[in-house]
Amino acid sequence: MNAAIEPTIQVNPLFMRVDLLIEVSKLELAIASIRRQKATGEVDSLVAPLASRVARINEALGRLDA
């Protein structure tokens, strides 16, 4: 009876979906803020990584069950 018990954490897909949607919203607000406040030359270098993250999150959302 000395079996090792491995705890498994299962995340409800609905909670994960909501968390990802919140993250996308935050990133979109940050992108909009950068576009309003920075000079045109600075925008691309600041927005590119954020836009890339939004794209990756949107892909993950597409893989989650609704």
N, C-alpha and C positions, 0 to 999 in steps of 0.2 A: 503494500500500500504506500510505497514511497514514490509515487508518480509525480513528476514535475508538472506543475500547473502553469501553463503559459497564458497569461492574460491576453486577450485579443480585444482590440478597440475597433468597434465598428461605428462609423460615422454615418448618420442618417443623410442620404443624398439630398434631401430637401434643405437641411442645414448647410451643407456644403455649397449648394446652389445659391442660397441667400448670401452666404459669406462672399462668394465670388462676385455676385452682382453688386454687393456693397463695395468691394475692391475696385470693380470697373467704374463705378460711379465716382469714387474718390480720384481715380486716375484721370477720368474725363474732366473733373473739376480742376485738377492740377494743370492739365493741358490747356484748358480754357484760360486759366489764370496766367500761365506763362505767355500765351499768345497776346493777352491784353497788356501785360506789364513789360515785356522785354522787347528789345530792338529786333528788327527782322533778322539780322545776321545771327543772333543768338538763339532764336527760336528753334531752328532745325536740330541743333545739337542737343538741346534740352528736351525737346518733344520726342525725338526718335526712340530713346529707350522706353519712355512711357507708352508710346503707341505700340511698340513691340510687345510690351507686357500685356496691354489690352488685347492684342491679337491672340496671344497665348492663352489668356484667360477665356476669351470667347471660344477658342477651340475646345478647351476643357469643359465649358458649359455645354457645348454641342455633344460631347461624349457622355454627359450625365443624363440619366433618365429624368424625364420631367415629372 
